[in-house]
Amino acid sequence: MKNHDRKFKERALALYNETKSYKTVTEAFKISKGILHKWVHEGIHPHKNIGNKNAQKLDEKAFVKYVDKHPNTTLEELGDKFGVARSTAGEALKRLVQHPHN
């Protein structure tokens, strides 16, 4: 995997912010859609798994109740709603919510 420098990423994200087109940016900068998606959603800094000192504990009862009422909510929306990372919302979803096919 190629390690792109910060200026390169900034230029790619600037074009994306201007055009909102993955195709335009991936063709112009010769990068994959996956790399661009990561940069758009994580920003320029690489993700570091160092923990979040400001993280709050997930209210599991409220989480289950909300998911039952809103079954089509995305992990990102759940994370935003409950103040946790998208990955935390996904782990909680797997652990706490009973799926009809189980």
Rosetta blueprint (number, residue, H / E / L):
1 M L
2 K L
3 N L
4 H L
5 D L
6 R H
7 K H
8 F H
9 K H
10 E H
11 R H
12 A H
13 L H
14 A H
15 L H
16 Y H
17 N H
18 E H
19 T H
20 K L
21 S L
22 Y H
23 K H
24 T H
25 V H
26 T H
27 E H
28 A H
29 F H
30 K L
31 I L
32 S L
33 K H
34 G H
35 I H
36 L H
37 H H
38 K H
39 W H
40 V H
41 H H
42 E H
43 G L
44 I L
45 H L
46 P L
47 H L
48 K L
49 N L
50 I L
51 G L
52 N L
53 K L
54 N L
55 A L
56 Q L
57 K L
58 L L
59 D L
60 E H
61 K H
62 A H
63 F H
64 V H
65 K H
66 Y H
67 V H
68 D H
69 K H
70 H L
71 P L
72 N L
73 T L
74 T L
75 L H
76 E H
77 E H
78 L H
79 G H
80 D H
81 K H
82 F H
83 G L
84 V L
85 A L
86 R H
87 S H
88 T H
89 A H
90 G H
91 E H
92 A H
93 L H
94 K H
95 R H
96 L H
97 V L
98 Q L
99 H L
100 P L
101 H L
102 N L
